[in-house]
Each structure stands twice: as C-alpha cells, then as structure tokens.
Amino acid sequence: MMNFYVMTLFPEMVMGGLNNSIIKRAMEKELISIQAVNIRDYTLDKHNKVDDYPFGGGAGMLMQAQPVYDCYKAVLEMCPNDEKKPRVLYMSPQGKTFNQEMAKELAKEEYLIFLCGHYEGIDQRVLDKMEVEEVSIGDYVLTGGEFPAMVMIDTISRLVPGVLNNDDSAVEESFSGKLLEYPQYTRPEIWEDMAVPPVLMSGHHKNIEKWRLEMAIENTKQKRPDLYEEYLKESEE
Ligand code: ADE
C-alpha cells in the first residue's frame, strides 16, 4: 500500500487531477491512498494569510514557514510510521530531475509527502527543518508544485503492484528497457485504405515477436538516437 500526502494551497486541484481512470480505481481498490492537505488550514494568521514579502526585497511573495511546518506536523500524525521518517519531496525547478528510475525507487516507499510551493517559493528555514528532497519534473517553470506532484504520483502509482491490469505492462514499456515501443493496431483490419501489417494477422507468434523487436529498434533509432546508442552499447556486452 502506497500512501501519498500532498501539502498544497490547492487541494481540489490535486484531487481533481488524480481522481480519474486508473488512479481512481487504484484508490478504490486501496492499493494507494492520496490525501491533499490544505496548508492554509494551518495558518495562525487571523486573516488566513500564508505568504509575505521577501526580506531584502525582490519580486513576488514567499510562503511562510509557520503554516507549512504546522501542516507538515499534522501530516506526520496521519502516517503511522514509527520506524523511519517519511521522505518529503519538495516540487521545485531547482531539484534533481524526476525520471522513471527515480519513480521505481520511490514506489518502494509506504509513505510519501509532497510539498507544493506557490508564489516565488517557501521560506528556506522550513525547507531545511523538514529536510526536504528537491525534485523537478523538467527544465521549465510552472506556477506551482501541484502539476509536478500529480505527474509524480501518477507515474509512481502505476508501478505499484496491481494498479495496472496487466502485471508486466509496467515493466515492458518504454524507458523500462532501453527501447521505445513498437507500433500497435486494433480493429478494423483496413481503415482509410490502410491495412494492418500482415505479420500481425498471421498468428505466427515467433514472427510477430521478431517484427515487434525490429520495429522497436527502428522506432528508437528514429525518435531517440540517445537511447538507441545506449541500447547498442548494452547489446554489445
Ligand atoms: N515548480 C515550478 N516549476 C517546477 C518544475 N519544473 N518541477 C517541479 N516543481 C516546479
């Protein structure tokens, strides 16, 4: 069972984005749980304020330490995790770039806490105190950490056993091996004068496998020459 906690100012955005399709079914089957916790609920400010101007000046507003830290303490209470402190992932374009390998590592955890910033960032002291791990989803800048948290939760969830129908589809796909996927076809056999490659209609499983591997190699060579080079190196070994 994987338990995700998302600390955010926009809990509806996170839950709305994730409560669909495969992830929704995974929650219903209790293979994963997702709880979005509103940082604003923990502010002690009488006007519910959670941000303020940066000391030393500069553009924009910063999230204050107090509501973030009190929210964090509340989330820790929600994870009955005595043995070890759950990892806290702070969504930030300055972090280590998320990839499939990181997803596989994170999928082994039982509890993961995501911290979503908004505005220009978060007071550094609370990030230090919480010992966050900074993670980016790519070299571009979003307005907040909510989409990155959703991207990561979606990616990690499909690696949790039972979440996908097909046991090995999570392992077989692009990026798990060094090759991209082969093209696929479904009914009808002829569409807009285009036929399905005949080998797929032959029922000859050995030939189908061989064709798929060839197509995967060709696909990778065309679309991702960098991965193709890695594949070549690995198949020489
Ligand atoms: N917040 C803003 N941009 C981000 C990014 N690229 N990855 C993670 N968090 C972010």
Boltz pocket constraint, residues with backbone or C-beta under 6 A from the ligand:
constraints:
  - pocket:
      binder: B
      contacts: [[A, 90], [A, 91], [A, 92], [A, 93], [A, 135], [A, 136], [A, 137], [A, 138], [A, 139], [A, 140], [A, 141], [A, 142], [A, 143], [A, 144], [A, 145], [A, 148]]
      max_distance: 6.0
